[in-house]
Amino acid sequence: MASLAETQVRLYRALLTGDGRSMAPLLVGVHRSRARFAIHMRNYEASLVAALTGKFPACAWLVGERFIAQAAREFVHRQPPTAPCIAEYGADFPRSLADLPAACATPYVASFAELEWHLGHVSIAIDQPPLTMAALAHESGEALADVTLTLQPGLAYLQSPWPVDELMNVYLSDSEPDEYVLEPGKVHLEVAGARGAFRFNRLVRTEFIFRQELRRRASIGVAAEQALAADPAFDPGRALTRLFCAGLVIATV
């Protein structure tokens, strides 16, 4: 008799591959086992596809529900959930869209999907009371470089070779133009949100680098060095002041 662990592995592989033959000997009523197991496979696929497509309505608007549904079906078999929280499932789905042959007609779909993913996540965050620049008043010049900032939880940063924020604004406006052409153009986006609301805005490249590094828990000094490497004219003091004034800092370490 197979152990529980072996049975779970068999079930896992059968659901992913769609081949239930390895499970047949373990099911009651072997002559109907494949048909009954097919029901479980359809339920597995349908539930995950629904969970994915429900997170990307803007993408369905952009490329069609059929495209997104088929992409989701392929994704759930290639990359099943690895965490118990289904709300976290799908972070890699936007990147998978870029690999689909049909995406050639809309090369910006992956970046657009990534923006939508971030919007969905930041909008459910709970914002925290922000700090002011006074929180750094006691730090000397040298010590300041080693300070690590904690930013608001509802923040994400996205760099895209397409102005997908413009396209998202078209979707959110709920009014389709008669004609719209999206031209290539690199953008650096800050996505922020909390309590059901969200916003996104463009940053200059150095400010984007600075804030993204701080979001990754780099110290102020390291974040400033990364931005200065991109442009020696970057002003760390001014960028730090803007960050606090925007209410994005909630703690210092």
Secondary structure, 3 states (H helix, E strand, C coil): CCCHHHHHHHHHHHHHHCCCHHHHHHCCCHHHHHHHHHHHHHHHHHHHHHHHHCCCHHHHHHHCHHHHHHHHHHHHHHCCCCCCCHHHCCCCHHHHHCCCHHHHHCCCHHHHHHHHHHHHHHCCCCCCCCCCHHHHCCCCHHHHCCCEEEECCCEEEEEECCCHHHHHHHHHHCCCCCCCCCCCCCEEEEEEEECCEEEEEECCHHHHHHHHHHHCCCEHHHHHHHHHHHCCCCCHHHHHHHHHHCCCEEEEC
